[in-house]
Amino acid sequence: DQEAARAWTFRKLAEDYFDKGAKKLADSTAKNRAQQLRDYVYPKIGNIAAADVTPADIVDIVEAAAVKSLHVARLVMVGIRMIFSHGIARHVVTTNPCAHIRSEAIIGGAPDQRERVMLTDAEIGAVFKALPTMSRPNALMVRILLATGARIGELVQAEWVHLGFDRAEWTIPPEHSKTKKGFVIPLPPMVAGWFAELHSMAFGSRYVMPIRTRFHGKEGDAHMEPVTLNAALVTLAKRLGKKCRRFTPHDLRSTCRSHLGALGVDVLI
């Protein structure tokens, strides 16, 4: 009935969406979506009855998010749209206020897709010479990502139980994999040595890359976020200047794949 529907605030509907309708989302996507709602959506419509949210409310939210980031604004729009679609399926609302709104009309079209950077031999040499200017954990991350071709999310979420030093293997469990399929990365002695060095700096954390402060909200133990390395690489790029193009953690994966291909390694491998 009408009274029951009005008891469903947007926040309550969103929580129901995460509980029942977002099971297929990757863990990182669900986490980012929840954070975007907390930062940009709940302060404006969180306590409003979901049925009372208007298209004008949506436009205001997306415009405010765009001040911070056009990419984030588009993701916020996607999140709100999915939550209202869930609400229609649950008979909480009868219409989706996002139905006739396109983010392009509010903030413009998506920028051109950034091409992946494949670092040359000379650029890799310049990077390695500059690694001592970074913190040692960040420098070791760069080395490991380039040597293994792993994704940054797989590395920051890695736990020591996933490292088999006796077998020289790093196991990526399904919940840490983008494809939700677990796999094993063999560790050459040099890479195993880098992990061993990280272990000596882990302060007893269960994570390979812990947040290096005590009592950070998760009983003192939490893994670092990928943006930490992104920020360090921006600083490194400024230091390198024309010696190396600016690159991201994922570009290290692309670089690994490119150089392996040049050596004749099959693309499927």
N, C-alpha and C positions, 0 to 999 in steps of 0.2 A: 504494500500500500504506500501512499504518499509519505506518511510519517516515517515509515521504515526506510524508504529511499533517502529521505533527507538526513537520516542518521549517518549515512555514508558520506563522510568528508572525503575530499580528494586524497588526503594522506591515508585514510583507512582503505580506500580503493587501491591505492598504490601498494600498500602492504599486502593486500590480498593478491594483487597481481604477482608480487615477488614470491608469495607463498604457494600459489597455484598455477600461475600462467607463465612464469619465466624459467621453467625447469630446463629448457633447451638452450638457454643462454650460457655462453662460456663464463666461467667464474669471474674473469677479469672484466667482461662486459657488464655483468650484473653489478659488480662492485662499482664500476665507473658510473653506471646509470643511477644507482642509489645515491652516489655522491652528488651527481648533477641535480637530482631532485632536491636534496638537502640544501644545496647552495643557491639554486635559482628558482625553484618551483614552490616548495613548501612555505617559504616566507611570504609569498604572495597569495597562494590559494590553498595551502595545506589544510586550513581549518574551515574552508568554505564547503558547503554541500556540493558534491561532485556534479549533481544535476543543475546547480546554479552557475557553474563556470561558463563563461561566454567566450566567443571567438576573440573579442577585444582583450580579454584577460590573457589569452594565449599569445597574441601579438605583442603585448607589453612584456611578457616573460622572455620571448625570443629576442626582442630588441635589446633588453637589458643584458641577456647572456652574450649577445653579439659584441657588446662593448669590450668584453673580456676576450672572446675568441669566436670567429665565425664558425669554425668547426664544432666547437662546443655548443653553439646556438642550434646548429642543425641536429646534433645528437639530443639536445633537450627536446626539440620538437618531435623527434622520433619517439622518445620515451613517453611523452605526454600522449601522443597518438595511440601508442600500444596500450597504455593504461586505460584509456577511454574505450578502446576496442574490447578490452577485457571486461570493462564495466557493462557494455552492451550485452555481451555474452552471459554475464551474471545477472542481467535484468535490474541493474542498479541505476543505469541511465538509459535513455531511449535514443539519444543522439550523441554524436561525437563532435564537439565544438571545433576540432581540427579538420573536419571533413572537407571543407572548402578553402582551407588555408595551405599555401605552399611556402616553405621557408624561402624559396627564391624570390617570392614577391615581397618579402619583408627585408631580407638582408642581401639579396642578389644571388647569382648562381655560384656553384662550387668553383673554386680555383682550379687551374690546371693541375693534373696529378703530377706530383714531384717524381722525377725519374730517380731510380736507385743509383747510388754512386758505387762504382767498382774501383777501388783504389789501385793505382799502378804500383809496380815494384818500388819506384822512387818515392812515391807517397807513403807506402808502408814503411820504408826505411826512415823517412822523416818523422813519422809518427813514433816509431820505436825509439828513436833518439830523444824524442821529447817526453816519453812516458815518465822518466824520473821527476818531471815537474808536476805530475799529478800525485794524488795520494796513492800509496802502494796498493790498497784494495781496488781502487778504480783502475789503476794500471794493469793489475792482474786480470780484472774483468775484461779489459780490451784484449789482452793476450788470449784468454780462454775463448772469448766469442769468435775471434778470428781463426783460432786453431781448430775449433770444433764445429763452427757453423751453427751453433745453438742460438735460439731466440733469447732475447734479453729477459723475457718473462720466465722462461725455463730456468735461467741461471739465478735470478733473484729469489725465486720460490724454492730452489733446491735445498734439500736438507741433507745432513751428513749421513743419514741412513741410506740415502740414494747413491752414495759414493762407495764403491767396492775397491779399495786400494789394493787388496790382495788379488783381485781379478783384473785390475786396471780397467774398470768400467764405471760409467756414470749412467744410472737408470733414470729416464724421464718417465714418471708415472702418468697414467691417462689424464688425471685431473690437472696436470701441469702442461699438457700438450694441447696445442691449438686444434689439432684434429681429433682430440679425445682418444688417441691411440698411443699407448706407451711404447717406448723403444729404448734401445741401449746405445750409448756412444762409447766407443773404445778410447782409452786414454793412453797416448804415448807417454813415456817416462817424463818428458819435459812438462807436459800438461798436468800429469799427476803431481809433479813437484809444485806447480803453481797452486793447485788445490790444497796440498799439504801446508804451504805457506799461509794460505787463507785460514786453514784450520787453527794455526797458531795464533791468529788474530781474532778469533771468533768469540772470545770471552765466555766460552762454554755454551754458547747459543746452539740450538738445534739447527739453525739456518747457516748455510754457507756464507750468505751475505746479510748479516744482521744489521739492524739499525744500531749504530755504535754509541748508544746512550742507554743507560739503565732505566728501568721502570718507564717504558714508553707507552703505557696504556694496555698492553697485552701481557700483564704479569711480567713486565720487564723484557719480553722477548718477542721481536717481530722482524720480518725481513724488510730490507730496504725497498724503495719503490724505483721503478725503471727511470723515472724522471731525474733521479739523482745522477745517474751516469750521463744522461742527455745534457744536463747542465754542465757537467765537467768537460764534455766533449766540445761544447760551445766555447768554453774558455780555452781549451787546447787549440781549437781552430784559429782563434784570434792570435794565439802565440805563434802558430806555424805560418800564418799569413799565406803567401803565394806558394809555399812549399807543399801544401796539401789542401785539397778542396774540403769544405765543411762536410762532415758525415755524421750519421746517426748510428746507434748500436745495431740497427737492422742492416745498415749498409755493410757492416762487418760480415754479416751472414752472406750478403750478396757478393762481397769480395771473395769470400772463401769459395763460394760456388763457382765464381768466374775463374779463379785460378786453378781449381781442381779440374774444371772443364778444359782449360788450356793444357793440362797435363794428360788429358785423354780419359779422365774419369767419366763414366756414363752419368748423364744428367739424372737418371732415376736414383742412382746411389747418392 
